[in-house]
Amino acid sequence: MKRNLWVKIDPWNQEMVTTAIESGADAVWVPEGYADRVKALGRIVTIAPDGDLKPGEEVRCCTITSREDEPEILRLCQHHRVVLECPDWTVIPLENLIAQNASVVVPVTSIEEAETACGILEKGVDHLLIEAKTPQELRTILLRLRNTSETLSLQPAHIESIQSVGMGDRVCVDTCTLMHPGQGMLVGNSSAGLFLVHAETLQNPYVSPRPFRVNAGPVHAYTRLPGGKTAYLADLKAGDAILVVDACGNTEVAVVGRLKIERRPLMMVTARVEDRTFTTLLQNAETIRLTRPDGSAVSVVELQPQDTVLIHVETAGRHFGHAVSETIVET
């Protein structure tokens, strides 16, 4: 889940505002008369009487002291951003509201409070209002929350065959992240079996490394997104978030800078994990690589039957990118 992270800065402090912008905050709450000064420092939503969102209008503050307060809070959540004050900062009121799908903004003053709020009912709140004492503390909280990532299980799959299949439109995903050896994107013909396609981090005699790029596969292929979703490669666009994965299953979120879709010769790779067979299509070129269990890259033109590469295996099918438990057969 990508949470909205707001920062409250009162009294005005330019260094705190700059830190919020540079560390990935979604909005800053400042005193009246300072919204324009925020805009001069960077593009970000302002919460102020003269800002983009106005306290008392689009943003309402509520205090919850008992369950009797919940109906009014739920009603306000339908049309406003509701900042929820819990006088004794207990988790139970938040649990009750989250269980009823309420979207509330929760004030926090430390990374411990933020992580507690993010873990409630294994779902957490989707808005935080951070009130930090120093720029260093604010930067730590924002970066810790922004770098929260999932860990995926990857399994060794044994190559069964590699065959040329003709021409097709393939997608290079150029990200705003410099990837490292062992990192790439999960791509496959089926959402149930996604191959770890290695980023173009390696030197070769023909082209310079492009560590921001993954030559991912053809337009129809699935790729894994943050939050357990998938998307077709052709549907990605600049500004979208994709998932970068390493050989240990560690993930980080990267932003798409652009796509390059070009007609190229393709090859189909078939691999087996236990009794399940999975396939993916990749450009037939020496610079396109899959990932071995030790994190090293292997070019698709060097693959041989019985070689081992990494795959992320799932059991559920997908409907509009979301995992679903129903009968779905992909061949």
Salt bridges, closest charged atoms under 4 A:
ASP26 OD1 - LYS2 NZ 3.33
ASP26 OD2 - ARG146 NH2 2.52
ASP52 OD2 - LYS39 NZ 2.67
GLU70 OE2 - ARG67 NE 3.55
GLU72 OE2 - ARG75 NH2 2.60
GLU115 OE2 - ARG144 NH1 2.93
ASP126 OD1 - HIS127 ND1 2.97
GLU150 OE1 - ARG224 NH2 3.45
GLU160 OE2 - ARG272 NE 2.63
ASP169 OD1 - ARG263 NH1 3.53
ASP174 OD1 - ARG213 NE 2.61
ASP174 OD2 - ARG258 NE 2.84
ASP240 OD1 - LYS237 NZ 3.30
GLU262 OE1 - ARG170 NH2 2.62
GLU262 OE1 - ARG264 NH2 3.55
GLU314 OE2 - ARG224 NH1 2.97
GLU314 OE2 - HIS312 NE2 3.34
GLU314 OE1 - ARG318 NH2 2.78
